[in-house]
Amino acid sequence: MYDLSDRNLTLLPESLFCSDSDDIQQLNLRRNSLSAKNPANPSAVQVGWLDDLTRFASLTSLDLSSNRLSTFPVSITQLLNLQKLNLASNCIQTIPSNVKLLKR
């Protein structure tokens, strides 16, 4: 498990992407200051933003509770092995319909 909780992160650390991200099964990012997209360039996929989560193909558990999410990170719908997702204490208004394609 990678535990990056309580670090006041605004971006995912570069070291997370330098490691073998295919092997990460559990990722704890709770109580940070993460947002889904770069507000300066919301249409681009950029390293460090949550829209870059597709690199974690083996992820089964993801905790994004208590961050600054106002939109659902669409890249989560591409995490086909994801079984547990915690988005509590964010300001997400809508969840995309393709979330139902996730395993659980």
Secondary structure, 3 states (H helix, E strand, C coil): CEECCCCCCCCCCHHHHHCCHHHCCEEECCCCCCCCCCCCCCCCCCCCCHHHHHHCCCCCEEECCCCCCCCCCHHHHHCCCCCEEECCCCCCCCCCHHHHHCCC
